[in-house]
């Protein structure tokens, strides 16, 4: 009968799991960076296209 948790005697069996974890963490970091970069680009485009409306709304809030 195999126990629920398996901790191998030979610790080299952990190496593939650690390598896979590192690869996925790097990939997740790259994806988050690209999403952040694209979001900033879209925000800039939005602000440029609606600049007049945004300044008008800010002027109305101040009065």
Rosetta constraint file for C-alpha pairs under 8 A:
AtomPair CA 2 CA 6 HARMONIC 7.97 0.50
AtomPair CA 8 CA 13 HARMONIC 7.13 0.50
AtomPair CA 11 CA 15 HARMONIC 7.79 0.50
AtomPair CA 13 CA 17 HARMONIC 7.81 0.50
AtomPair CA 14 CA 18 HARMONIC 6.25 0.50
AtomPair CA 15 CA 19 HARMONIC 6.16 0.50
AtomPair CA 16 CA 20 HARMONIC 6.10 0.50
AtomPair CA 17 CA 21 HARMONIC 6.10 0.50
AtomPair CA 18 CA 22 HARMONIC 6.16 0.50
AtomPair CA 19 CA 23 HARMONIC 6.22 0.50
AtomPair CA 20 CA 24 HARMONIC 6.23 0.50
AtomPair CA 21 CA 25 HARMONIC 6.12 0.50
AtomPair CA 22 CA 26 HARMONIC 6.14 0.50
AtomPair CA 23 CA 27 HARMONIC 6.16 0.50
AtomPair CA 24 CA 28 HARMONIC 6.02 0.50
AtomPair CA 25 CA 29 HARMONIC 6.14 0.50
AtomPair CA 26 CA 30 HARMONIC 6.23 0.50
AtomPair CA 27 CA 31 HARMONIC 6.21 0.50
AtomPair CA 28 CA 32 HARMONIC 6.14 0.50
AtomPair CA 29 CA 33 HARMONIC 6.14 0.50
AtomPair CA 30 CA 34 HARMONIC 6.20 0.50
AtomPair CA 31 CA 35 HARMONIC 6.13 0.50
AtomPair CA 32 CA 36 HARMONIC 6.09 0.50
AtomPair CA 33 CA 37 HARMONIC 6.10 0.50
AtomPair CA 34 CA 38 HARMONIC 6.09 0.50
AtomPair CA 35 CA 39 HARMONIC 5.99 0.50
AtomPair CA 36 CA 40 HARMONIC 6.27 0.50
AtomPair CA 37 CA 41 HARMONIC 6.36 0.50
AtomPair CA 38 CA 42 HARMONIC 6.15 0.50
AtomPair CA 39 CA 43 HARMONIC 6.08 0.50
AtomPair CA 40 CA 44 HARMONIC 6.19 0.50
AtomPair CA 41 CA 45 HARMONIC 6.31 0.50
AtomPair CA 42 CA 46 HARMONIC 6.05 0.50
AtomPair CA 43 CA 47 HARMONIC 6.11 0.50
AtomPair CA 44 CA 48 HARMONIC 6.18 0.50
AtomPair CA 45 CA 49 HARMONIC 6.15 0.50
AtomPair CA 46 CA 50 HARMONIC 6.09 0.50
AtomPair CA 47 CA 51 HARMONIC 5.36 0.50
AtomPair CA 47 CA 54 HARMONIC 7.74 0.50
AtomPair CA 50 CA 54 HARMONIC 6.10 0.50
AtomPair CA 51 CA 55 HARMONIC 6.21 0.50
AtomPair CA 52 CA 56 HARMONIC 6.12 0.50
AtomPair CA 53 CA 57 HARMONIC 6.14 0.50
AtomPair CA 54 CA 58 HARMONIC 6.21 0.50
AtomPair CA 55 CA 59 HARMONIC 6.14 0.50
AtomPair CA 56 CA 60 HARMONIC 6.34 0.50
AtomPair CA 57 CA 61 HARMONIC 6.35 0.50
AtomPair CA 58 CA 62 HARMONIC 6.45 0.50
AtomPair CA 59 CA 63 HARMONIC 6.68 0.50
